[in-house]
């Protein structure tokens, strides 16, 4: 439980630092996408979830959206 709370605190502290350099919308979108991609990868590698073509494709869309948001600044 302590690791979970520490992780939340670190994540929010890093989000706070990121907001000082990039717009809030972009920072939050990247923050959410990292959580989505990270939880999917943990599911695949730790819990042996399947990473099918559709799920992998949508993850590529999320990564592409992050890149697109960053390039539009």
C-alpha positions as CSV (number, residue, x, y, z in Angstrom):
1,X,0.0,0.0,0.0
2,X,2.8,2.4,0.8
3,X,4.4,1.8,-2.6
4,X,1.1,2.7,-4.3
5,X,0.8,5.9,-2.4
6,X,4.4,6.8,-3.1
7,X,3.9,6.1,-6.8
8,X,0.8,8.4,-6.8
9,X,2.8,11.1,-5.1
10,X,5.7,10.8,-7.5
11,X,3.4,10.8,-10.5
12,X,1.6,14.0,-9.4
13,X,4.9,15.7,-8.6
14,X,6.3,14.9,-12.0
15,X,3.0,16.1,-13.6
16,X,3.4,19.4,-11.7
17,X,6.9,19.8,-13.0
18,X,5.7,19.0,-16.6
19,X,2.9,21.6,-16.4
20,X,5.5,24.3,-15.9
21,X,7.0,23.7,-19.4
22,X,4.1,22.4,-21.5
23,X,0.3,23.2,-21.6
24,X,-1.9,21.5,-19.1
25,X,-3.9,19.6,-21.8
26,X,-0.9,18.1,-23.4
27,X,0.7,17.2,-20.0
28,X,-2.5,15.5,-18.8
29,X,-2.9,13.7,-22.1
30,X,0.6,12.3,-21.9
31,X,0.2,11.5,-18.2
32,X,-3.0,9.5,-19.0
33,X,-1.4,7.8,-22.0
34,X,1.6,6.7,-20.0
35,X,-0.8,5.1,-17.4
36,X,-2.7,3.4,-20.1
37,X,0.3,2.0,-21.9
38,X,2.0,1.1,-18.6
39,X,-0.9,-0.8,-17.2
40,X,-1.4,-2.6,-20.5
41,X,2.3,-3.7,-20.6
42,X,2.1,-4.8,-17.0
43,X,-1.0,-6.9,-17.8
44,X,0.8,-8.5,-20.8
45,X,4.2,-9.2,-19.1
46,X,3.2,-9.8,-15.5
47,X,-0.4,-11.2,-15.8
48,X,0.1,-12.8,-19.2
49,X,-2.8,-11.0,-20.8
50,X,-3.0,-11.4,-24.6
51,X,-1.8,-8.5,-26.8
52,X,-3.8,-9.0,-29.9
53,X,-3.7,-7.1,-33.1
54,X,-6.5,-4.8,-32.2
55,X,-5.1,-4.0,-28.7
56,X,-1.6,-3.4,-30.1
57,X,-3.0,-1.3,-32.9
58,X,-4.9,1.0,-30.5
59,X,-1.8,1.3,-28.3
60,X,0.0,2.5,-31.4
61,X,-2.7,5.1,-31.9
62,X,-2.3,6.3,-28.4
63,X,1.5,6.6,-28.9
64,X,0.9,8.3,-32.2
65,X,-1.4,10.8,-30.5
66,X,1.2,11.6,-27.9
67,X,3.8,12.3,-30.6
68,X,1.3,14.4,-32.5
69,X,0.4,16.5,-29.5
70,X,4.0,17.1,-28.8
71,X,4.8,18.1,-32.4
72,X,1.9,20.5,-32.5
73,X,3.3,22.7,-29.8
